[in-house]
Amino acid sequence: MTFTKTSQKFGQWADSRANTVFGLGFSSEQQLTKFAEKFQEVKEAARLARDRSQEKMETSSNHSQESGRETPCSTRTSSVNGTDEDKISHGIPGDAQLKMENDKLKIALAQR
């Protein structure tokens, strides 16, 4: 997903996986800038959560290969001790993850 400033008060939010582009208009350049910053912040948080989730899955996979099976306790511990982003993104397919990111951005935009 990308956000591009297209003019002083307008931008577009593109989701290449969903083959969708949203045009966004703002009443001021400052609001556009705030949205762009929040968009990047949410996108980065989602990326970090996805990376952490993949690392946990790889670690669990390596552990299960060594011991012959994965202990259910290790999965439960990661979900209890993880952040909200970890809990949300763990085990969610890419399309569902993108939809969640889109919804977060829509909420952020609606609050402005």
PAZAPA-4460 file (N, C-alpha, C; in steps of 0.05 Angstrom, whole numbers, plus 32768, in hexadecimal, padded with zeros to 4 digits):
% residues 112
    n_x    n_y    n_z   ca_x   ca_y   ca_z    c_x    c_y    c_z   seq   type   mol
   8011   7FE9   8000   8000   8000   8000   8012   8019   8000     1      M     A
   8009   802C   7FF1   8018   8045   7FF0   8006   805D   7FF2     2      T     A
   8010   8073   7FFC   8002   808C   7FFC   8013   80A0   7FED     3      F     A
   8007   80AE   7FDA   8016   80C2   7FCA   8007   80DC   7FCB     4      T     A
   8016   80F1   7FD1   800B   810C   7FD0   800A   8114   7FB3     5      K     A
   7FF2   8119   7FA9   7FEF   811F   7F8C   7FEC   813D   7F87     6      T     A
   7FE5   814D   7F9B   7FE4   816A   7F98   7FE4   8176   7FB4     7      S     A
   7FE0   818F   7FB7   7FE2   819D   7FD0   7FCF   8191   7FE5     8      Q     A
   7FB7   818A   7FDD   7FA2   8181   7FF0   7F97   8165   7FEA     9      K     A
   7FA3   8158   7FD6   7F99   813E   7FCE   7FAF   8129   7FCE    10      F     A
   7FA6   8110   7FD3   7FB9   80FA   7FD3   7FAA   80E1   7FC9    11      G     A
   7FBA   80CC   7FC4   7FAD   80B3   7FBD   7FBA   809C   7FCC    12      Q     A
   7FA9   808A   7FD4   7FB1   8074   7FE4   7FAC   805B   7FD2    13      W     A
   7FC2   804E   7FCB   7FC0   8037   7FB8   7FC5   801D   7FC6    14      A     A
   7FB5   800A   7FC0   7FB8   7FEF   7FCA   7FBB   7FDC   7FB2    15      D     A
   7FD4   7FD6   7FAB   7FD9   7FC6   7F93   7FCE   7FAA   7F94    16      S     A
   7FCE   7F9E   7FAC   7FC3   7F83   7FAF   7FA5   7F82   7FA9    17      R     A
   7F97   7F96   7FB1   7F7A   7F97   7FAC   7F74   7FA6   7F92    18      A     A
   7F89   7FAF   7F84   7F86   7FBE   7F6B   7F72   7FD5   7F6F    19      N     A
   7F77   7FE5   7F84   7F65   7FFB   7F8C   7F75   8014   7F91    20      T     A
   7F6A   802B   7F89   7F76   8045   7F8F   7F60   8057   7F9B    21      V     A
   7F65   8063   7FB2   7F53   8075   7FBF   7F5D   8091   7FBC    22      F     A
   7F4D   80A4   7FB3   7F54   80C0   7FB2   7F4B   80CD   7FCB    23      G     A
   7F5C   80DD   7FD8   7F56   80EA   7FF1   7F5A   8108   7FEE    24      L     A
   7F46   8117   7FF7   7F49   8134   7FF7   7F48   813F   8013    25      G     A
   7F58   8153   8019   7F5A   815E   8034   7F55   817C   8032    26      F     A
   7F4C   8187   8048   7F45   81A4   8048   7F5F   81B5   804A    27      S     A
   7F75   81A9   8053   7F8E   81B9   8054   7FA6   81A6   804F    28      S     A
   7FBC   81B3   8048   7FD4   81A4   8043   7FDE   8197   805D    29      E     A
   7FDA   81A4   8073   7FE2   8199   808D   7FD4   817E   8093    30      Q     A
   7FBA   817D   808D   7FAB   8165   8091   7FB5   814E   807F    31      Q     A
   7FBB   8155   8067   7FC7   8142   8054   7FE1   8137   805F    32      L     A
   7FF2   8149   8069   800C   8141   8074   8008   812F   808C    33      T     A
   7FF6   8136   809E   7FF0   8125   80B5   7FE7   8109   80AD    34      K     A
   7FD5   8108   8099   7FCC   80EE   8090   7FE3   80DE   8085    35      F     A
   7FF3   80EA   8074   800A   80DC   8068   801D   80D1   807D    36      A     A
   8022   80E1   8092   8033   80D8   80A8   8026   80C0   80B7    37      E     A
   800C   80C2   80BD   7FFE   80AD   80CB   7FFD   8094   80BA    38      K     A
   7FF9   8097   80A0   7FF9   8081   808D   8014   8072   808F    39      F     A
   802A   8080   808E   8045   8074   8090   8048   8066   80AB    40      Q     A
   803F   8073   80C0   8042   8068   80DB   8033   804D   80DD    41      E     A
   801A   804C   80D3   800A   8034   80D4   8016   801E   80C2    42      V     A
   801F   8026   80AB   802B   8013   8098   8045   8007   80A4    43      K     A
   8055   8017   80B1   806E   800E   80BE   8067   7FFB   80D5    44      E     A
   8053   8002   80E5   804C   7FF1   80FC   8042   7FD6   80F2    45      A     A
   8032   7FD6   80DD   8029   7FBD   80D1   8040   7FAC   80C6    46      A     A
   8053   7FB9   80BA   806A   7FAB   80AF   807A   7F9F   80C6    47      R     A
   807F   7FAE   80DB   808E   7FA3   80F2   8080   7F8C   80FF    48      L     A
   8065   7F8E   8102   8056   7F78   810D   8057   7F60   80FC    49      A     A
   8056   7F63   80E2   8057   7F4C   80CF   8073   7F40   80D1    50      R     A
   8088   7F50   80D2   80A3   7F46   80D4   80A7   7F36   80EE    51      D     A
   809D   7F41   8104   809F   7F33   811E   8090   7F19   811D    52      R     A
   8079   7F19   8111   8069   7F01   810F   8077   7EEB   80FF    53      S     A
   8084   7EF4   80E8   8093   7EE1   80D8   80AB   7ED6   80E7    54      Q     A
   80B8   7EE7   80F7   80CF   7EDE   8107   80C6   7EC9   811B    55      E     A
   80AF   7ECE   8128   80A5   7EBB   813B   809E   7EA1   812E    56      K     A
   8092   7EA2   8116   808A   7E8A   8108   80A3   7E7A   8100    57      M     A
   80B8   7E88   80F7   80D1   7E7B   80EF   80DE   7E6F   8107    58      E     A
   80DE   7E7D   811E   80EA   7E72   8136   80DB   7E59   813F    59      T     A
   80C0   7E5A   813E   80B0   7E43   8146   80B5   7E2C   8133    60      S     A
   80B8   7E32   8119   80BD   7E1E   8105   80D7   7E10   810A    61      S     A
   80EC   7E20   8110   8106   7E15   8115   8106   7E04   812F    62      N     A
   80F7   7E0E   8143   80F5   7DFF   815C   80E7   7DE5   8158    63      H     A
   80D1   7DE4   8148   80C2   7DCC   8144   80D3   7DB8   8133    64      S     A
   80E4   7DC2   8121   80F4   7DB0   8112   8109   7DA2   8124    65      Q     A
   8114   7DB1   8137   8128   7DA6   8149   811C   7D92   815C    66      E     A
   8104   7D98   8167   80F9   7D86   817C   80E6   7D72   8170    67      S     A
   80DE   7D75   8157   80CC   7D63   814A   80AF   7D6C   814B    68      G     A
   80A9   7D7F   815D   808E   7D8A   815E   808F   7DA5   816C    69      R     A
   807C   7DB6   8166   807A   7DD0   8173   806B   7DCE   818D    70      E     A
   8074   7DDC   81A1   8065   7DDC   81BA   804F   7DF1   81B9    71      T     A
   8037   7DEA   81C1   8021   7DFD   81C0   8026   7E15   81D2    72      P     A
   8036   7E11   81E7   803C   7E27   81FA   804A   7E3E   81EC    73      C     A
   805C   7E39   81D9   806C   7E4E   81CD   8059   7E61   81BD    74      S     A
   8046   7E56   81AF   8033   7E66   81A0   8022   7E77   81B3    75      T     A
   8018   7E6B   81C8   8007   7E79   81DB   8017   7E90   81E8    76      R     A
   8030   7E8B   81EF   8040   7EA0   81FC   8044   7EB8   81EA    77      T     A
   804A   7EB3   81D1   804E   7ECA   81BE   8035   7EDB   81BB    78      S     A
   801E   7ECF   81BC   8005   7EDF   81B9   7FFF   7EED   81D2    79      S     A
   8006   7EE2   81E9   8001   7EF0   8203   8014   7F07   8207    80      V     A
   802D   7F03   8200   8041   7F18   8205   8044   7F2C   81EE    81      N     A
   8039   7F27   81D7   803C   7F38   81C0   802C   7F52   81C3    82      G     A
   8032   7F65   81B0   8023   7F7E   81AF   8008   7F78   81A2    83      T     A
   7FF6   7F8C   81A3   7FDD   7F8A   8195   7FE0   7F84   8178    84      D     A
   7FF4   7F92   816B   7FFA   7F8D   814F   8002   7F70   814A    85      E     A
   8012   7F64   815C   801A   7F49   8159   8001   7F36   815A    86      D     A
   7FF0   7F3C   816D   7FD8   7F2B   8170   7FC6   7F2D   8157    87      K     A
   7FC3   7F45   814C   7FB2   7F49   8136   7FBD   7F3D   811C    88      I     A
   7FD7   7F40   8117   7FE2   7F38   80FE   7FEB   7F1B   80FD    89      S     A
   7FED   7F0D   8114   7FF6   7EF2   8115   7FE3   7EDF   8108    90      H     A
   7FEC   7ED3   80F2   7FDC   7EBF   80E4   7FC6   7ECA   80D2    91      G     A
   7FC7   7EE3   80CC   7FB3   7EEF   80BA   7FBE   7EF0   809E    92      I     A
   7FAE   7EE7   808A   7FB7   7EE7   806E   7FBD   7F04   8065    93      P     A
   7FCD   7F07   8050   7FD5   7F21   8046   7FBD   7F33   803F    94      G     A
   7FA8   7F29   8032   7F91   7F39   802B   7F83   7F44   8044    95      D     A
   7F80   7F33   8058   7F72   7F3B   8070   7F83   7F50   807F    96      A     A
   7F9D   7F4D   807E   7FAF   7F60   808B   7FAD   7F7B   807D    97      Q     A
   7FAC   7F7B   8063   7FA8   7F94   8054   7F8E   7FA1   805A    98      L     A
   7F79   7F91   805C   7F5F   7F9C   8063   7F5F   7FAA   807E    99      K     A
   7F6D   7F9D   8091   7F6F   7FA9   80AC   7F7F   7FC3   80AB   100      M     A
   7F94   7FC4   809C   7FA4   7FDC   8099   7F92   7FF2   808C   101      E     A
   7F83   7FEB   8077   7F71   7FFE   806A   7F5D   8009   807F   102      N     A
   7F51   7FF7   808F   7F3E   8000   80A3   7F4A   8012   80B7   103      D     A
   7F62   800D   80C0   7F70   801E   80D3   7F74   803A   80C7   104      K     A
   7F7C   803B   80AE   7F80   8055   80A1   7F66   8064   809D   105      L     A
   7F51   8055   8097   7F37   8062   8094   7F2E   806F   80AF   106      K     A
   7F33   8060   80C4   7F2C   806A   80DF   7F3C   8083   80E5   107      I     A
   7F56   8082   80E0   7F68   8099   80E5   7F5F   80B1   80D5   108      A     A
   7F57   80AC   80BC   7F4D   80C2   80AB   7F33   80CD   80B6   109      L     A
   7F21   80BC   80BF   7F07   80C5   80C9   7F0A   80D6   80E2   110      A     A
   7F1F   80D1   80F2   7F23   80E0   810B   7F2D   80FB   8107   111      Q     A
   7F36   8102   80EF   7F42   811C   80EA   7F2C   8131   80E5   112      R     A
***
